[in-house]
Amino acid sequence: MTEVLIQNASVVLTMDDDRRELKNADILIKDGVIAAVGQGLSTRGRVVDATGTIATPGLVNTHHHLYQTLTRAVPGAQDALLFGWLQRLYPIWARFGPEEMFVSAQVGLAELALSGCTLTSDHLYLYPNGSRLDDTIAAAQEIGLRFHATRGAMSIGESDGGLPPDALVEDENAILQDSIRVIDTFHDPNPGAMVRVGVAPCSPFSVSRDLMREAASLARDKGVMMHTHLAENDEDIAYSLEKFGCRPGQYAEDLGWTGDDVWHAHCVKLDGQEIDLFARSGTGVAHCPCSNCRLGSGIAPVRAMRDAGVHVGLGVDGSASNDIGNLIGEARQTMLLQRVQNGADAMSAREALEIATRGGAQVLGRHDCGQIAVGMRADIALWDAQTVENAGSWDPAAIVLAGPQKTRDLFVEGKQVVSDGQMTTLDLDATIRRQNDLARKLMD
């Protein structure tokens, strides 16, 4: 049996069912599971001195496009709305191959880990030049983060009235067959799973209604979750009304894309009826505040969603639209935007942190993660409360207000992925150099 004792954290924000906040407390980990939380715990195993830190559950990222770390701040895409942004970037992404997918995923996962994230989804919906979902899964296995990969797809190219170039779309039967392959190869439905796989057609404007229906049928036959983009901005709503004669929520419901096995990214433009639909059906939402700001999409109605009972988690979205993959920063931005929209008391720092932890775990169907409680997986972030950002803070538990923005130590399944602010599972400097070399080749 492997034991680790995280000893004497200044504050443990458990996010358990009672939302306990424990001072000067310990966390005992046995074989990747939290065995005890309290004071005066002991072990014969390894001890990690957590004096001066704030312990939180590992943060959960419910929406990302990891491959986009290779295309941050691309000229011509920096100031564009969603559709123009995509049209600028599609030709660049068409030049990617397996190495670009793998290295960009390594960088994106390391960036997430350093911001306190222990569990992330990824939405990969294009596969140029021999790329496969396997490339990103391999990166996650090397980094050591818990990974919910989704097999995305695009099937309607420009010649058929879609947005993506024809070179980036796939045959729909081939999409379904490869979805079966990756689920059978990688998906682990068991508690404590390090890899799960979902089915994720890209968006209503890049796949057919038939594919949406068949993907939902496949996912439910295989017992995996479903994910797509929905109601991201005004262009998205206009497209849905013109092409489908209904709003996105109605479109999703008609095709079987609501339920507790479904989560949608963005949902900036959901109206009251759609919010009620999501609440009744248990449909989840990945809220991506920084990306929504960057693309001028608007402020998602998170307060209204939460009040209605919609399950909401956070997503950093792709690094071509954020352009940062810092999940604790997304929690702060979520809180600030809801206050801008609804008043200074609209969302507390603790509620934002709850959305970033147990909220995200709920959206991804991970009832074994998102809390520091006995029996939960040992996914834990330690934040140094003695940094300049936190100096003078009267309430160190309000970490979303004062920082820090990077974690000191990070444990996933009880294994230390970040130690003293440094990655332990890869040579990050060498990986960054390789990433920059690949980016320069794409620029050329």
C-alpha positions in Angstrom: 0.0 0.0 0.0 1.3 3.5 -1.0 0.6 6.2 1.6 1.1 10.0 1.4 0.3 12.4 4.2 -0.3 16.0 3.3 0.4 17.6 6.7 -0.7 20.8 8.3 -2.3 22.7 5.5 -3.3 26.2 6.8 -6.8 25.7 5.3 -8.4 22.7 3.6 -11.4 23.8 1.5 -13.0 20.4 1.2 -15.9 21.2 -1.1 -17.6 18.2 0.6 -21.3 18.0 1.1 -21.1 20.2 4.2 -18.6 22.6 2.5 -16.2 22.2 5.5 -13.2 24.5 5.8 -10.6 23.0 8.1 -7.7 24.9 9.6 -4.3 23.3 10.2 -5.5 20.0 8.9 -4.0 16.9 7.3 -5.0 14.7 4.3 -4.1 11.0 4.3 -3.9 9.3 0.9 -3.8 5.5 0.5 -3.4 4.0 -3.0 -4.8 7.0 -4.8 -7.8 7.5 -2.5 -8.4 9.9 0.3 -8.4 7.8 3.5 -8.8 10.5 6.2 -9.1 14.3 6.6 -8.5 15.9 9.9 -5.8 16.9 12.5 -3.0 14.9 13.9 -3.0 12.2 11.3 0.0 10.0 10.9 1.6 7.7 8.3 4.5 5.3 7.8 4.7 6.6 4.2 5.8 9.9 2.6 5.0 13.2 4.3 4.5 16.4 2.4 4.8 19.5 4.5 1.8 21.7 3.6 2.4 24.5 6.1 1.4 27.8 4.8 -0.7 26.4 2.0 -4.4 26.3 1.0 -5.6 22.8 0.0 -8.4 22.5 -2.5 -9.8 19.7 -4.6 -8.1 19.6 -8.0 -9.8 21.8 -10.5 -11.8 20.3 -13.3 -11.7 21.6 -16.9 -14.8 20.7 -18.8 -13.9 22.1 -22.3 -10.6 22.5 -24.1 -9.0 22.1 -27.5 -5.5 21.2 -26.6 -4.1 21.3 -30.1 -4.7 25.1 -30.2 -1.7 25.8 -27.9 0.3 25.9 -31.2 -1.8 28.8 -32.6 -2.0 31.4 -29.8 -2.3 35.0 -30.9 -2.4 34.4 -34.6 -2.6 37.6 -36.6 -5.9 37.9 -38.4 -7.6 35.8 -35.7 -6.9 38.1 -32.7 -9.8 40.5 -33.3 -12.3 38.3 -35.2 -15.7 37.0 -34.2 -16.2 33.2 -34.0 -16.9 32.4 -37.6 -14.2 34.7 -39.0 -11.8 33.4 -36.4 -12.4 29.8 -37.5 -12.0 30.6 -41.2 -8.6 32.2 -40.4 -7.4 29.2 -38.4 -8.7 26.2 -40.3 -6.0 26.4 -43.1 -3.3 26.5 -40.4 -4.7 23.5 -38.5 -5.0 21.6 -41.7 -1.1 21.4 -41.7 -1.0 19.7 -38.3 0.1 16.1 -38.0 0.5 13.6 -35.1 3.6 15.3 -33.6 1.8 18.7 -33.5 -1.2 17.1 -31.8 1.0 15.3 -29.2 3.3 18.2 -28.3 0.6 20.8 -28.2 -1.4 18.5 -25.9 1.7 18.1 -23.6 2.1 21.9 -23.3 -1.6 22.5 -22.8 -1.8 19.8 -20.1 1.2 21.1 -18.3 -0.3 24.6 -18.3 -3.5 23.2 -16.8 -1.6 21.3 -14.2 0.3 24.4 -13.1 -3.0 26.2 -12.6 -4.3 23.5 -10.3 -6.2 21.3 -12.8 -6.3 17.5 -12.2 -9.0 16.4 -14.5 -9.6 17.8 -18.0 -11.7 17.0 -21.0 -10.5 17.7 -24.5 -12.6 18.2 -27.7 -10.5 17.2 -30.7 -12.6 17.5 -33.9 -10.1 17.5 -36.7 -7.6 14.8 -37.7 -5.3 16.0 -40.5 -2.3 14.1 -41.9 -2.8 11.0 -39.9 -3.6 12.6 -36.5 -5.7 10.5 -34.1 -7.3 10.9 -30.8 -4.6 8.5 -29.6 -2.0 11.3 -29.8 -3.6 13.4 -27.1 -4.4 10.5 -24.9 -0.7 9.5 -25.0 0.2 13.0 -24.0 -2.2 12.9 -21.0 -0.9 9.5 -19.9 2.7 10.9 -19.9 1.7 14.1 -18.0 -0.4 12.2 -15.5 -3.6 14.2 -15.6 -7.0 12.5 -15.4 -8.3 12.8 -19.0 -11.8 12.8 -20.6 -11.0 12.7 -24.3 -13.8 13.3 -26.7 -13.9 12.0 -30.3 -15.0 15.1 -32.2 -15.8 15.4 -35.8 -16.7 17.6 -38.8 -18.5 16.2 -41.8 -20.0 19.2 -43.7 -17.4 21.2 -45.6 -17.6 24.4 -47.5 -18.8 22.8 -50.7 -21.8 21.5 -48.9 -22.6 24.8 -47.2 -20.6 24.2 -44.0 -17.9 26.4 -42.4 -14.8 24.2 -42.4 -12.7 23.5 -45.6 -13.4 20.3 -47.3 -9.9 19.0 -46.5 -10.8 18.9 -42.7 -14.1 17.0 -42.9 -14.5 13.3 -42.7 -17.0 10.7 -44.0 -19.7 10.2 -41.4 -19.5 6.4 -41.4 -15.7 6.6 -40.8 -16.3 9.0 -37.9 -18.7 6.5 -36.2 -16.3 3.6 -36.8 -13.4 5.4 -35.3 -15.5 6.5 -32.4 -16.2 2.8 -31.7 -12.5 2.1 -32.0 -11.3 4.7 -29.5 -14.1 3.9 -27.0 -13.3 0.2 -27.1 -9.5 0.9 -26.9 -9.4 3.6 -24.2 -12.6 4.2 -22.3 -12.6 3.1 -18.6 -16.0 3.3 -17.0 -14.7 2.3 -13.5 -14.3 4.7 -10.5 -10.9 6.2 -10.5 -10.5 5.9 -14.3 -7.6 7.9 -15.7 -9.0 7.9 -19.2 -12.6 8.2 -20.4 -13.8 8.8 -23.9 -16.9 10.7 -25.1 -18.6 11.3 -28.5 -18.5 14.9 -29.7 -19.6 16.1 -33.1 -18.1 19.6 -33.4 -21.1 21.8 -33.7 -24.5 22.2 -35.5 -22.8 24.1 -38.3 -20.2 21.4 -39.1 -22.0 18.1 -39.0 -25.4 16.8 -40.3 -28.5 16.1 -38.2 -28.1 12.4 -39.1 -24.6 12.3 -37.6 -25.9 14.1 -34.4 -28.6 11.4 -34.1 -26.3 8.5 -34.8 -23.6 9.8 -32.5 -26.1 10.0 -29.7 -27.3 6.5 -30.4 -23.8 5.2 -30.4 -22.8 7.0 -27.2 -25.8 5.6 -25.3 -25.2 2.1 -26.7 -21.6 2.3 -25.4 -22.5 4.1 -22.1 -20.3 7.1 -22.8 -21.0 10.8 -22.5 -21.8 13.3 -25.3 -20.4 16.8 -25.9 -20.7 19.6 -28.5 -20.7 23.4 -28.9 -24.0 25.1 -28.5 -25.5 28.7 -28.5 -22.0 30.3 -28.4 -22.9 33.7 -29.9 -25.4 35.6 -31.9 -24.1 34.2 -35.2 -24.7 30.7 -33.8 -28.3 31.6 -32.9 -28.9 33.1 -36.4 -27.5 30.0 -38.1 -29.7 27.7 -36.1 -32.9 29.8 -36.8 -32.0 30.0 -40.6 -30.9 26.4 -41.1 -33.1 24.5 -38.6 -36.0 26.8 -38.0 -35.5 26.6 -34.2 -33.2 27.8 -31.4 -30.2 25.6 -30.4 -31.9 24.2 -27.3 -34.8 22.9 -29.4 -32.4 21.5 -32.0 -30.4 19.7 -29.3 -33.6 18.2 -27.7 -35.0 17.1 -31.0 -31.8 15.1 -31.8 -31.5 13.5 -28.4 -28.8 15.8 -27.1 -30.2 16.6 -23.7 -29.8 14.5 -20.6 -27.4 13.9 -17.7 -25.0 12.2 -20.1 -24.7 15.3 -22.2 -22.7 18.6 -21.7 -22.6 21.5 -24.0 -19.8 24.1 -24.3 -20.4 27.9 -24.0 -24.3 28.2 -24.0 -23.8 32.0 -23.8 -27.1 32.7 -25.6 -29.5 30.2 -23.9 -32.8 31.8 -23.2 -35.1 31.1 -20.2 -36.9 28.1 -21.9 -33.6 26.5 -22.8 -32.2 27.0 -19.3 -35.4 25.3 -17.9 -34.9 22.4 -20.4 -31.3 21.9 -19.3 -32.3 21.9 -15.6 -35.1 19.4 -16.1 -33.1 17.1 -18.2 -29.8 17.2 -16.2 -27.9 18.6 -19.2 -24.5 20.1 -18.3 -22.8 23.3 -19.4 -19.1 24.0 -19.8 -18.8 27.8 -19.1 -15.8 29.4 -20.8 -15.7 33.0 -19.7 -12.3 34.1 -21.0 -12.8 32.7 -24.4 -16.3 34.2 -24.5 -14.8 37.6 -23.7 -12.0 37.3 -26.2 -14.3 36.4 -29.1 -16.9 39.0 -28.0 -19.5 36.3 -27.6 -21.1 37.7 -24.5 -21.7 36.8 -20.9 -23.3 33.4 -20.3 -26.3 33.4 -17.9 -24.5 31.4 -15.2 -26.4 32.9 -12.3 -29.7 32.0 -13.9 -28.4 28.6 -14.8 -27.3 27.8 -11.3 -30.4 29.2 -9.7 -32.5 27.0 -12.0 -30.4 23.9 -11.1 -28.4 23.5 -14.3 -25.1 21.7 -13.7 -22.3 24.1 -14.6 -18.5 23.5 -14.8 -15.7 25.7 -16.2 -13.6 25.4 -19.4 -10.6 27.2 -20.6 -11.5 26.5 -24.2 -8.8 26.5 -26.8 -5.6 28.5 -26.5 -6.3 30.1 -29.9 -9.3 31.8 -28.4 -8.4 32.3 -24.8 -5.3 32.4 -25.2 -4.4 31.2 -21.7 -5.0 27.8 -20.1 -5.3 28.8 -16.5 -8.3 27.3 -14.8 -8.1 29.2 -11.5 -8.1 32.3 -13.7 -11.4 31.1 -15.3 -12.9 30.8 -11.8 -12.1 34.4 -11.0 -13.4 35.6 -14.4 -16.6 33.7 -13.9 -17.2 35.5 -10.6 -16.3 38.9 -12.0 -18.5 38.6 -15.1 -21.5 37.5 -13.0 -21.0 40.5 -10.8 -20.8 42.8 -13.8 -24.0 41.4 -15.1 -26.0 40.9 -11.9 -24.4 42.9 -9.1 -21.6 42.6 -6.6 -23.3 40.0 -4.6 -24.2 37.8 -7.6 -21.4 35.2 -7.0 -19.0 34.6 -4.1 -15.4 33.5 -4.4 -16.4 30.2 -2.8 -19.2 29.5 -5.3 -16.8 30.2 -8.2 -14.3 27.7 -6.6 -17.2 25.2 -6.2 -18.1 25.5 -9.9 -14.4 24.9 -10.7 -14.2 21.7 -8.6 -17.2 19.7 -7.7 -19.3 21.5 -10.3 -17.0 20.4 -13.1 -16.8 16.8 -11.8 -20.6 16.6 -11.8 -20.8 17.9 -15.4 -18.3 15.2 -16.5 -20.1 12.4 -14.6 -17.2 12.0 -12.1 -18.8 11.4 -8.8 -15.5 10.1 -7.5 -13.7 13.5 -7.9 -14.1 17.2 -7.0 -14.1 17.0 -3.2 -11.6 16.4 -0.4 -13.5 13.7 1.4 -13.0 10.2 2.5 -13.4 7.8 -0.4 -12.8 10.4 -3.1 -9.9 10.1 -5.5 -6.8 11.9 -4.2 -6.8 14.8 -6.7 -5.6 17.7 -4.6 -4.0 21.2 -5.3 -1.8 23.0 -2.7 -1.6 26.7 -3.1 1.1 28.8 -1.4 -0.7 31.3 0.7 2.6 33.1 1.5 3.2 34.6 -1.9 3.0 38.3 -2.8 -0.5 37.8 -4.2 -1.9 36.6 -0.9 0.1 38.9 1.4 -2.3 40.7 3.7 -5.3 38.6 2.8 -7.8 38.4 5.7 -9.4 35.4 4.2 -6.9 33.0 2.6 -9.8 30.7 1.8 -11.1 33.2 -0.7 -8.3 32.1 -3.1 -10.2 33.1 -6.2 -10.1 36.8 -5.0 -6.5 37.1 -4.0 -4.6 34.3 -5.7 -2.1 32.8 -6.3 -2.7 31.9 -9.9 -0.4 28.9 -9.9 -0.3 25.8 -7.7 2.6 24.9 -5.5 2.0 21.1 -5.5 -0.5 19.0 -7.4 -1.6 15.4 -6.8 -3.5 13.2 -9.2 -4.6 9.8 -8.0 -2.2 10.5 -5.1 0.8 10.9 -7.4 2.6 14.2 -7.4 2.5 15.9 -10.8 3.7 19.3 -9.7 6.2 19.8 -6.9 7.2 23.3 -5.7 5.8 24.8 -8.8 7.6 22.5 -11.3 6.3 19.7 -13.4 7.6 16.3 -12.3 6.4 14.2 -15.2 8.2 15.8 -18.2 11.0 18.1 -19.1 8.9 21.2 -19.6 11.7 23.4 -20.9 12.5 20.9 -23.7 8.8 20.5 -24.5 8.4 24.2 -24.8 11.4 24.5 -27.1 9.9 21.8 -29.4 6.5 23.5 -29.3 8.0 26.8 -30.4 10.0 25.0 -33.2 6.7 23.5 -34.5 5.0 26.9 -34.3 7.7 28.6 -36.3 7.4 25.9 -39.0 3.6 26.6 -39.2 4.3 30.4 -39.5 6.7 29.7 -42.4 
